[in-house]
Amino acid sequence: MSSNYSPGKRKREMDLAKKAQDKAQKRAQRRDRPPGQPEFVSADDVQGNMPSIEEAMRNIENPSAVPRSAASIVARLFVGSLSEETTEADLREAFGQFGPVADAVVMVDRNTRAPRGFGFVTMADRRDAPKAIAALNGADIKGRNIVVTVATERQR
């Protein structure tokens, strides 16, 4: 009966069979792990082709050394000492003066949902980050002098 199948249908069926086989293999690997042991993935799986923090810092400090095609590299900034009234919209407004903001997050406690006093702002263009840091580090937002630095990975 498979002789009546078109090449496209055969390929789709082979892809489905491969997916099912991969899924079964992952399930078997999870069963072999002891309970409570996390599944480890590489940073590339999580981040994709993002530059390392060291590379991003070099690019921010020396923008002339970066090829023009790299202008769309984002810069993630840490914003500390936030007041409890500060919202993500406030961060977007403050940082938006220096360039497009890709993302703004105010971190909250998991249990109480109360603000933790810090957040992160992702500038859409890494070239806007130094201007934002210089202007907003120590600036007053909602009655508090904020701290703005380049975000770094947490040591575990």
MODELLER restraints for C-alpha pairs under 7 A, 6 or more apart:
rsr = mdl.restraints
at = mdl.atoms
rsr.add(forms.Gaussian(group=physical.xy_distance, feature=features.Distance(at['CA:53:A'], at['CA:152:A']), mean=6.66, stdev=0.5))
rsr.add(forms.Gaussian(group=physical.xy_distance, feature=features.Distance(at['CA:59:A'], at['CA:66:A']), mean=6.11, stdev=0.5))
rsr.add(forms.Gaussian(group=physical.xy_distance, feature=features.Distance(at['CA:60:A'], at['CA:126:A']), mean=6.61, stdev=0.5))
rsr.add(forms.Gaussian(group=physical.xy_distance, feature=features.Distance(at['CA:60:A'], at['CA:127:A']), mean=6.66, stdev=0.5))
rsr.add(forms.Gaussian(group=physical.xy_distance, feature=features.Distance(at['CA:60:A'], at['CA:130:A']), mean=6.92, stdev=0.5))
rsr.add(forms.Gaussian(group=physical.xy_distance, feature=features.Distance(at['CA:71:A'], at['CA:125:A']), mean=6.36, stdev=0.5))
rsr.add(forms.Gaussian(group=physical.xy_distance, feature=features.Distance(at['CA:71:A'], at['CA:126:A']), mean=6.91, stdev=0.5))
rsr.add(forms.Gaussian(group=physical.xy_distance, feature=features.Distance(at['CA:72:A'], at['CA:124:A']), mean=6.85, stdev=0.5))
rsr.add(forms.Gaussian(group=physical.xy_distance, feature=features.Distance(at['CA:72:A'], at['CA:125:A']), mean=5.27, stdev=0.5))
rsr.add(forms.Gaussian(group=physical.xy_distance, feature=features.Distance(at['CA:73:A'], at['CA:125:A']), mean=5.81, stdev=0.5))
rsr.add(forms.Gaussian(group=physical.xy_distance, feature=features.Distance(at['CA:73:A'], at['CA:126:A']), mean=5.59, stdev=0.5))
rsr.add(forms.Gaussian(group=physical.xy_distance, feature=features.Distance(at['CA:74:A'], at['CA:122:A']), mean=6.56, stdev=0.5))
rsr.add(forms.Gaussian(group=physical.xy_distance, feature=features.Distance(at['CA:74:A'], at['CA:123:A']), mean=5.66, stdev=0.5))
rsr.add(forms.Gaussian(group=physical.xy_distance, feature=features.Distance(at['CA:74:A'], at['CA:124:A']), mean=4.86, stdev=0.5))
rsr.add(forms.Gaussian(group=physical.xy_distance, feature=features.Distance(at['CA:74:A'], at['CA:125:A']), mean=5.02, stdev=0.5))
rsr.add(forms.Gaussian(group=physical.xy_distance, feature=features.Distance(at['CA:74:A'], at['CA:126:A']), mean=4.93, stdev=0.5))
rsr.add(forms.Gaussian(group=physical.xy_distance, feature=features.Distance(at['CA:75:A'], at['CA:122:A']), mean=5.58, stdev=0.5))
rsr.add(forms.Gaussian(group=physical.xy_distance, feature=features.Distance(at['CA:75:A'], at['CA:123:A']), mean=5.22, stdev=0.5))
rsr.add(forms.Gaussian(group=physical.xy_distance, feature=features.Distance(at['CA:75:A'], at['CA:124:A']), mean=6.88, stdev=0.5))
rsr.add(forms.Gaussian(group=physical.xy_distance, feature=features.Distance(at['CA:75:A'], at['CA:125:A']), mean=6.63, stdev=0.5))
rsr.add(forms.Gaussian(group=physical.xy_distance, feature=features.Distance(at['CA:75:A'], at['CA:126:A']), mean=4.69, stdev=0.5))
rsr.add(forms.Gaussian(group=physical.xy_distance, feature=features.Distance(at['CA:75:A'], at['CA:129:A']), mean=6.36, stdev=0.5))
rsr.add(forms.Gaussian(group=physical.xy_distance, feature=features.Distance(at['CA:76:A'], at['CA:120:A']), mean=6.76, stdev=0.5))
rsr.add(forms.Gaussian(group=physical.xy_distance, feature=features.Distance(at['CA:76:A'], at['CA:121:A']), mean=5.79, stdev=0.5))
rsr.add(forms.Gaussian(group=physical.xy_distance, feature=features.Distance(at['CA:76:A'], at['CA:122:A']), mean=4.26, stdev=0.5))
rsr.add(forms.Gaussian(group=physical.xy_distance, feature=features.Distance(at['CA:76:A'], at['CA:123:A']), mean=6.29, stdev=0.5))
rsr.add(forms.Gaussian(group=physical.xy_distance, feature=features.Distance(at['CA:76:A'], at['CA:150:A']), mean=6.28, stdev=0.5))
rsr.add(forms.Gaussian(group=physical.xy_distance, feature=features.Distance(at['CA:76:A'], at['CA:151:A']), mean=5.64, stdev=0.5))
rsr.add(forms.Gaussian(group=physical.xy_distance, feature=features.Distance(at['CA:77:A'], at['CA:120:A']), mean=5.54, stdev=0.5))
rsr.add(forms.Gaussian(group=physical.xy_distance, feature=features.Distance(at['CA:77:A'], at['CA:121:A']), mean=5.14, stdev=0.5))
rsr.add(forms.Gaussian(group=physical.xy_distance, feature=features.Distance(at['CA:77:A'], at['CA:122:A']), mean=6.06, stdev=0.5))
rsr.add(forms.Gaussian(group=physical.xy_distance, feature=features.Distance(at['CA:77:A'], at['CA:148:A']), mean=6.69, stdev=0.5))
rsr.add(forms.Gaussian(group=physical.xy_distance, feature=features.Distance(at['CA:77:A'], at['CA:149:A']), mean=5.68, stdev=0.5))
rsr.add(forms.Gaussian(group=physical.xy_distance, feature=features.Distance(at['CA:77:A'], at['CA:150:A']), mean=4.46, stdev=0.5))
rsr.add(forms.Gaussian(group=physical.xy_distance, feature=features.Distance(at['CA:77:A'], at['CA:151:A']), mean=4.76, stdev=0.5))
rsr.add(forms.Gaussian(group=physical.xy_distance, feature=features.Distance(at['CA:78:A'], at['CA:119:A']), mean=6.16, stdev=0.5))
rsr.add(forms.Gaussian(group=physical.xy_distance, feature=features.Distance(at['CA:78:A'], at['CA:120:A']), mean=4.75, stdev=0.5))
rsr.add(forms.Gaussian(group=physical.xy_distance, feature=features.Distance(at['CA:78:A'], at['CA:121:A']), mean=6.62, stdev=0.5))
rsr.add(forms.Gaussian(group=physical.xy_distance, feature=features.Distance(at['CA:78:A'], at['CA:148:A']), mean=5.65, stdev=0.5))
rsr.add(forms.Gaussian(group=physical.xy_distance, feature=features.Distance(at['CA:78:A'], at['CA:149:A']), mean=5.28, stdev=0.5))
rsr.add(forms.Gaussian(group=physical.xy_distance, feature=features.Distance(at['CA:78:A'], at['CA:150:A']), mean=5.76, stdev=0.5))
rsr.add(forms.Gaussian(group=physical.xy_distance, feature=features.Distance(at['CA:78:A'], at['CA:151:A']), mean=4.71, stdev=0.5))
rsr.add(forms.Gaussian(group=physical.xy_distance, feature=features.Distance(at['CA:79:A'], at['CA:118:A']), mean=5.58, stdev=0.5))
rsr.add(forms.Gaussian(group=physical.xy_distance, feature=features.Distance(at['CA:79:A'], at['CA:119:A']), mean=5.17, stdev=0.5))
rsr.add(forms.Gaussian(group=physical.xy_distance, feature=features.Distance(at['CA:79:A'], at['CA:120:A']), mean=5.63, stdev=0.5))
rsr.add(forms.Gaussian(group=physical.xy_distance, feature=features.Distance(at['CA:79:A'], at['CA:146:A']), mean=6.65, stdev=0.5))
rsr.add(forms.Gaussian(group=physical.xy_distance, feature=features.Distance(at['CA:79:A'], at['CA:147:A']), mean=5.56, stdev=0.5))
rsr.add(forms.Gaussian(group=physical.xy_distance, feature=features.Distance(at['CA:79:A'], at['CA:148:A']), mean=4.68, stdev=0.5))
rsr.add(forms.Gaussian(group=physical.xy_distance, feature=features.Distance(at['CA:79:A'], at['CA:149:A']), mean=6.78, stdev=0.5))
rsr.add(forms.Gaussian(group=physical.xy_distance, feature=features.Distance(at['CA:80:A'], at['CA:117:A']), mean=6.32, stdev=0.5))
rsr.add(forms.Gaussian(group=physical.xy_distance, feature=features.Distance(at['CA:80:A'], at['CA:118:A']), mean=4.30, stdev=0.5))
rsr.add(forms.Gaussian(group=physical.xy_distance, feature=features.Distance(at['CA:80:A'], at['CA:119:A']), mean=6.47, stdev=0.5))
rsr.add(forms.Gaussian(group=physical.xy_distance, feature=features.Distance(at['CA:80:A'], at['CA:146:A']), mean=5.66, stdev=0.5))
rsr.add(forms.Gaussian(group=physical.xy_distance, feature=features.Distance(at['CA:80:A'], at['CA:147:A']), mean=4.85, stdev=0.5))
rsr.add(forms.Gaussian(group=physical.xy_distance, feature=features.Distance(at['CA:80:A'], at['CA:148:A']), mean=6.48, stdev=0.5))
rsr.add(forms.Gaussian(group=physical.xy_distance, feature=features.Distance(at['CA:81:A'], at['CA:117:A']), mean=5.44, stdev=0.5))
rsr.add(forms.Gaussian(group=physical.xy_distance, feature=features.Distance(at['CA:81:A'], at['CA:118:A']), mean=5.93, stdev=0.5))
rsr.add(forms.Gaussian(group=physical.xy_distance, feature=features.Distance(at['CA:81:A'], at['CA:144:A']), mean=6.88, stdev=0.5))
rsr.add(forms.Gaussian(group=physical.xy_distance, feature=features.Distance(at['CA:81:A'], at['CA:145:A']), mean=6.85, stdev=0.5))
rsr.add(forms.Gaussian(group=physical.xy_distance, feature=features.Distance(at['CA:81:A'], at['CA:146:A']), mean=5.02, stdev=0.5))
rsr.add(forms.Gaussian(group=physical.xy_distance, feature=features.Distance(at['CA:81:A'], at['CA:147:A']), mean=6.15, stdev=0.5))
rsr.add(forms.Gaussian(group=physical.xy_distance, feature=features.Distance(at['CA:82:A'], at['CA:117:A']), mean=4.59, stdev=0.5))
rsr.add(forms.Gaussian(group=physical.xy_distance, feature=features.Distance(at['CA:82:A'], at['CA:118:A']), mean=5.50, stdev=0.5))
rsr.add(forms.Gaussian(group=physical.xy_distance, feature=features.Distance(at['CA:82:A'], at['CA:144:A']), mean=6.41, stdev=0.5))
rsr.add(forms.Gaussian(group=physical.xy_distance, feature=features.Distance(at['CA:82:A'], at['CA:146:A']), mean=6.00, stdev=0.5))
rsr.add(forms.Gaussian(group=physical.xy_distance, feature=features.Distance(at['CA:83:A'], at['CA:117:A']), mean=6.11, stdev=0.5))
rsr.add(forms.Gaussian(group=physical.xy_distance, feature=features.Distance(at['CA:83:A'], at['CA:142:A']), mean=6.45, stdev=0.5))
rsr.add(forms.Gaussian(group=physical.xy_distance, feature=features.Distance(at['CA:83:A'], at['CA:144:A']), mean=6.02, stdev=0.5))
rsr.add(forms.Gaussian(group=physical.xy_distance, feature=features.Distance(at['CA:84:A'], at['CA:115:A']), mean=5.76, stdev=0.5))
rsr.add(forms.Gaussian(group=physical.xy_distance, feature=features.Distance(at['CA:84:A'], at['CA:117:A']), mean=6.57, stdev=0.5))
rsr.add(forms.Gaussian(group=physical.xy_distance, feature=features.Distance(at['CA:85:A'], at['CA:142:A']), mean=6.93, stdev=0.5))
rsr.add(forms.Gaussian(group=physical.xy_distance, feature=features.Distance(at['CA:86:A'], at['CA:142:A']), mean=6.43, stdev=0.5))
rsr.add(forms.Gaussian(group=physical.xy_distance, feature=features.Distance(at['CA:87:A'], at['CA:106:A']), mean=6.58, stdev=0.5))
rsr.add(forms.Gaussian(group=physical.xy_distance, feature=features.Distance(at['CA:88:A'], at['CA:104:A']), mean=5.54, stdev=0.5))
rsr.add(forms.Gaussian(group=physical.xy_distance, feature=features.Distance(at['CA:88:A'], at['CA:105:A']), mean=5.60, stdev=0.5))
rsr.add(forms.Gaussian(group=physical.xy_distance, feature=features.Distance(at['CA:88:A'], at['CA:106:A']), mean=5.87, stdev=0.5))
rsr.add(forms.Gaussian(group=physical.xy_distance, feature=features.Distance(at['CA:91:A'], at['CA:104:A']), mean=6.43, stdev=0.5))
rsr.add(forms.Gaussian(group=physical.xy_distance, feature=features.Distance(at['CA:92:A'], at['CA:101:A']), mean=6.33, stdev=0.5))
rsr.add(forms.Gaussian(group=physical.xy_distance, feature=features.Distance(at['CA:92:A'], at['CA:104:A']), mean=6.16, stdev=0.5))
rsr.add(forms.Gaussian(group=physical.xy_distance, feature=features.Distance(at['CA:95:A'], at['CA:101:A']), mean=6.85, stdev=0.5))
rsr.add(forms.Gaussian(group=physical.xy_distance, feature=features.Distance(at['CA:95:A'], at['CA:132:A']), mean=6.36, stdev=0.5))
rsr.add(forms.Gaussian(group=physical.xy_distance, feature=features.Distance(at['CA:98:A'], at['CA:128:A']), mean=5.99, stdev=0.5))
rsr.add(forms.Gaussian(group=physical.xy_distance, feature=features.Distance(at['CA:98:A'], at['CA:131:A']), mean=6.56, stdev=0.5))
rsr.add(forms.Gaussian(group=physical.xy_distance, feature=features.Distance(at['CA:98:A'], at['CA:132:A']), mean=5.74, stdev=0.5))
rsr.add(forms.Gaussian(group=physical.xy_distance, feature=features.Distance(at['CA:99:A'], at['CA:128:A']), mean=5.70, stdev=0.5))
rsr.add(forms.Gaussian(group=physical.xy_distance, feature=features.Distance(at['CA:100:A'], at['CA:123:A']), mean=6.16, stdev=0.5))
rsr.add(forms.Gaussian(group=physical.xy_distance, feature=features.Distance(at['CA:100:A'], at['CA:124:A']), mean=5.51, stdev=0.5))
rsr.add(forms.Gaussian(group=physical.xy_distance, feature=features.Distance(at['CA:101:A'], at['CA:122:A']), mean=5.97, stdev=0.5))
rsr.add(forms.Gaussian(group=physical.xy_distance, feature=features.Distance(at['CA:101:A'], at['CA:123:A']), mean=4.57, stdev=0.5))
rsr.add(forms.Gaussian(group=physical.xy_distance, feature=features.Distance(at['CA:101:A'], at['CA:124:A']), mean=5.41, stdev=0.5))
rsr.add(forms.Gaussian(group=physical.xy_distance, feature=features.Distance(at['CA:102:A'], at['CA:122:A']), mean=5.36, stdev=0.5))
rsr.add(forms.Gaussian(group=physical.xy_distance, feature=features.Distance(at['CA:102:A'], at['CA:123:A']), mean=5.49, stdev=0.5))
rsr.add(forms.Gaussian(group=physical.xy_distance, feature=features.Distance(at['CA:102:A'], at['CA:124:A']), mean=4.88, stdev=0.5))
rsr.add(forms.Gaussian(group=physical.xy_distance, feature=features.Distance(at['CA:103:A'], at['CA:121:A']), mean=5.71, stdev=0.5))
rsr.add(forms.Gaussian(group=physical.xy_distance, feature=features.Distance(at['CA:103:A'], at['CA:122:A']), mean=4.95, stdev=0.5))
rsr.add(forms.Gaussian(group=physical.xy_distance, feature=features.Distance(at['CA:104:A'], at['CA:120:A']), mean=5.80, stdev=0.5))
rsr.add(forms.Gaussian(group=physical.xy_distance, feature=features.Distance(at['CA:104:A'], at['CA:121:A']), mean=4.36, stdev=0.5))
rsr.add(forms.Gaussian(group=physical.xy_distance, feature=features.Distance(at['CA:104:A'], at['CA:122:A']), mean=6.28, stdev=0.5))
rsr.add(forms.Gaussian(group=physical.xy_distance, feature=features.Distance(at['CA:105:A'], at['CA:119:A']), mean=5.34, stdev=0.5))
rsr.add(forms.Gaussian(group=physical.xy_distance, feature=features.Distance(at['CA:105:A'], at['CA:120:A']), mean=5.28, stdev=0.5))
rsr.add(forms.Gaussian(group=physical.xy_distance, feature=features.Distance(at['CA:105:A'], at['CA:121:A']), mean=6.42, stdev=0.5))
rsr.add(forms.Gaussian(group=physical.xy_distance, feature=features.Distance(at['CA:106:A'], at['CA:115:A']), mean=6.90, stdev=0.5))
rsr.add(forms.Gaussian(group=physical.xy_distance, feature=features.Distance(at['CA:106:A'], at['CA:118:A']), mean=6.13, stdev=0.5))
rsr.add(forms.Gaussian(group=physical.xy_distance, feature=features.Distance(at['CA:106:A'], at['CA:119:A']), mean=4.18, stdev=0.5))
rsr.add(forms.Gaussian(group=physical.xy_distance, feature=features.Distance(at['CA:106:A'], at['CA:120:A']), mean=6.64, stdev=0.5))
rsr.add(forms.Gaussian(group=physical.xy_distance, feature=features.Distance(at['CA:107:A'], at['CA:115:A']), mean=5.96, stdev=0.5))
rsr.add(forms.Gaussian(group=physical.xy_distance, feature=features.Distance(at['CA:107:A'], at['CA:116:A']), mean=5.73, stdev=0.5))
rsr.add(forms.Gaussian(group=physical.xy_distance, feature=features.Distance(at['CA:107:A'], at['CA:118:A']), mean=6.00, stdev=0.5))
rsr.add(forms.Gaussian(group=physical.xy_distance, feature=features.Distance(at['CA:107:A'], at['CA:119:A']), mean=5.20, stdev=0.5))
rsr.add(forms.Gaussian(group=physical.xy_distance, feature=features.Distance(at['CA:108:A'], at['CA:114:A']), mean=5.29, stdev=0.5))
rsr.add(forms.Gaussian(group=physical.xy_distance, feature=features.Distance(at['CA:108:A'], at['CA:115:A']), mean=4.21, stdev=0.5))
rsr.add(forms.Gaussian(group=physical.xy_distance, feature=features.Distance(at['CA:108:A'], at['CA:116:A']), mean=5.11, stdev=0.5))
rsr.add(forms.Gaussian(group=physical.xy_distance, feature=features.Distance(at['CA:109:A'], at['CA:115:A']), mean=6.27, stdev=0.5))
rsr.add(forms.Gaussian(group=physical.xy_distance, feature=features.Distance(at['CA:109:A'], at['CA:116:A']), mean=6.07, stdev=0.5))
rsr.add(forms.Gaussian(group=physical.xy_distance, feature=features.Distance(at['CA:123:A'], at['CA:129:A']), mean=6.48, stdev=0.5))
rsr.add(forms.Gaussian(group=physical.xy_distance, feature=features.Distance(at['CA:133:A'], at['CA:148:A']), mean=5.63, stdev=0.5))
rsr.add(forms.Gaussian(group=physical.xy_distance, feature=features.Distance(at['CA:133:A'], at['CA:149:A']), mean=6.35, stdev=0.5))
rsr.add(forms.Gaussian(group=physical.xy_distance, feature=features.Distance(at['CA:136:A'], at['CA:148:A']), mean=6.61, stdev=0.5))
rsr.add(forms.Gaussian(group=physical.xy_distance, feature=features.Distance(at['CA:137:A'], at['CA:146:A']), mean=6.08, stdev=0.5))
rsr.add(forms.Gaussian(group=physical.xy_distance, feature=features.Distance(at['CA:137:A'], at['CA:147:A']), mean=4.94, stdev=0.5))
rsr.add(forms.Gaussian(group=physical.xy_distance, feature=features.Distance(at['CA:137:A'], at['CA:148:A']), mean=4.74, stdev=0.5))
rsr.add(forms.Gaussian(group=physical.xy_distance, feature=features.Distance(at['CA:138:A'], at['CA:145:A']), mean=4.94, stdev=0.5))
rsr.add(forms.Gaussian(group=physical.xy_distance, feature=features.Distance(at['CA:138:A'], at['CA:146:A']), mean=5.13, stdev=0.5))
rsr.add(forms.Gaussian(group=physical.xy_distance, feature=features.Distance(at['CA:138:A'], at['CA:147:A']), mean=5.65, stdev=0.5))
rsr.add(forms.Gaussian(group=physical.xy_distance, feature=features.Distance(at['CA:139:A'], at['CA:145:A']), mean=5.16, stdev=0.5))
rsr.add(forms.Gaussian(group=physical.xy_distance, feature=features.Distance(at['CA:139:A'], at['CA:146:A']), mean=5.80, stdev=0.5))
rsr.add(forms.Gaussian(group=physical.xy_distance, feature=features.Distance(at['CA:140:A'], at['CA:146:A']), mean=6.34, stdev=0.5))
